[in-house]
Amino acid sequence: MDLSRHYAETQDAQDSIGHFRSLFYIPDNELVYYDGNSLGRLPLATRERLREAIDREWGHDLIRGWDVWIDLARSAGDILAASVLHVAPGEVILSDSTSVNLYKLAAAALDARPGRRAIVIDDDNFPTDRYVLEGLAAARGLELRVVETDIDAGIDPARVAAALDDDVALVCLSHVAYRSGAIADMVAITTAAHRVGALTLWDLCHSAGAVRVPLRESGADLAVGCTYKYLNAGPGAPAFLYVRRDLQEALRQPIWGWFGRRDQFAMAAGYDPAESIDRYLVGTPPVLGGYAVIEGARITAEAGVDALAAKGQRLTEYTNQLAQEWLGPRLTLASPADPRRRGSHVTFRSPEAWQMCQALKAAGVIPDFRTPERLRIGLAPLYTRFVDVYDGMARLRDIVESDAHLSYPAELGRVT
Ligand SMILES: *Cc1c(COP(=O)(O)O)cnc(C)c1O
């Protein structure tokens, strides 16, 4: 392969969505950022929108701002539905965090399958997902069936199918694995779950804005996801949830807040849930975060998820090729080898991964370490260039060739 930097420059020059980088605030062009899958960059439009919202809407309009803010959760949800998730308006809404939405929808699903005593999850799901479902199972005395998943290859649909029977109420999994980036077969798994009458709940945190999510094609029932990763809505921005239209009124979520009530401002006695996705709301929405979601989703919509996914595959594959050429046996691919089978991040394995991670940060490259022994490289396609791949991997090559990373502690820090 062509190992020159010129090759990367040529790829950038031909990149049909390369100009989207200019829509982001990038104060340090030398910094190589491989963590857009954990916290996306700040869009310039968001900075402007938030300044305006703070000064004009909060500062000047004060409580009168609610005339506009009251519809924000829904309008942000509709933008995500149309441009990121490819489902209908009214099927997605912005609310709470991913963890809380997961709890709400999982509880709603369990209530909708009374008499069934089992929940199917896998042992490699993101920790918050596993804990939330453990907690629900414990509180209700349900059986948690934990399917074994290879941490690199991803979820095996046959293993999930083998855990299914007519006692299963809910199957809850991630679409794109947070560590390896492996994409789960949402169509096969949802079909198998539906065959036994179970509902499916998908975590889309590493999918939204990175890959096509086959919610429609699979007939998936429920989904949650965050907006601060590929959707660039900022730290702690509100999450989204999806409930398929025909299920919305059959399901009820367990936190009966006033924003979920029909005719909210009647302030009436008794909880009576709205007849729409609004019933999945709880309380006052985070307005500033909501604006950030709208601006971030707009950029994603403009680039188009298919173009983003295609570039993501090319970036992860280029990273993998450079890693193989330059770092050979000291760094091995841990993600699925077929770029179509992974999201927009790629993960490598080395017993020295944590030390490499620390040395890279000191050299102006920000990757992620994920236990065990995994170096995770996130390549958010909206603003990551091929030269970023080249420069970061070249710095890693130089570090490893000189063993510079071995001077960093091998013991893990508190935040990795
Ligand atoms: C990032 C991430 C989360 C985060 O959940 P929060 O409630 O926002 O902390 C959950 N699930 C997965 C799969 C993630 O990648």
The ligand as an ORCA input file, in Angstrom:
! r2SCAN-3c Opt
* xyz 0 1
  C     -21.971      6.102     25.970
  C     -22.906      4.967     26.208
  C     -23.900      5.054     27.199
  C     -23.963      6.262     28.100
  O     -25.074      6.324     28.889
  P     -25.301      7.658     29.757
  O     -26.577      7.442     30.435
  O     -25.273      8.814     28.810
  O     -24.149      7.772     30.705
  C     -24.794      4.009     27.318
  N     -24.710      2.919     26.508
  C     -23.738      2.799     25.572
  C     -23.692      1.602     24.692
  C     -22.806      3.814     25.410
  O     -21.848      3.691     24.502
*
